[in-house]
Amino acid sequence: MSEEVRKQINYVVVCINEFAKRNSLSPRAAFTYLYDNKGIHFLKENYDIEHTLSLDDAIDDLEIICRNNGGVLA
């Protein structure tokens, strides 16, 4: 596995965990929500830009993307 792929995986994991914390979800529930509502896909496709932002900005973006794809958090 290349170093670039490792960095992307680590970044996605950090974003999932931060999303979970912000929304009072377990990491597993956060992953499922993000996966089902295209958040994981968004992070993978936009890694080059997203990883330069603050984590707060990245999580804000994830919330918008997921909402736009039908996601609803209780």
Stockholm file with secondary structure:
# STOCKHOLM 1.0

chainA/1-74         MSEEVRKQINYVVVCINEFAKRNSLSPRAAFTYLYDNKGIHFLKENYDIEHTLSLDDAIDDLEIICRNNGGVLA
#=GR chainA/1-74 SS CCHHHHHHHHHHHHHHHHHHHHTTCCHHHHHHHHHHTTHHHHHHHTHHHHTTSCHHHHHHHHHHHHHHTTCCCC
#=GC SS_cons        CCHHHHHHHHHHHHHHHHHHHHTTCCHHHHHHHHHHTTHHHHHHHTHHHHTTSCHHHHHHHHHHHHHHTTCCCC
//
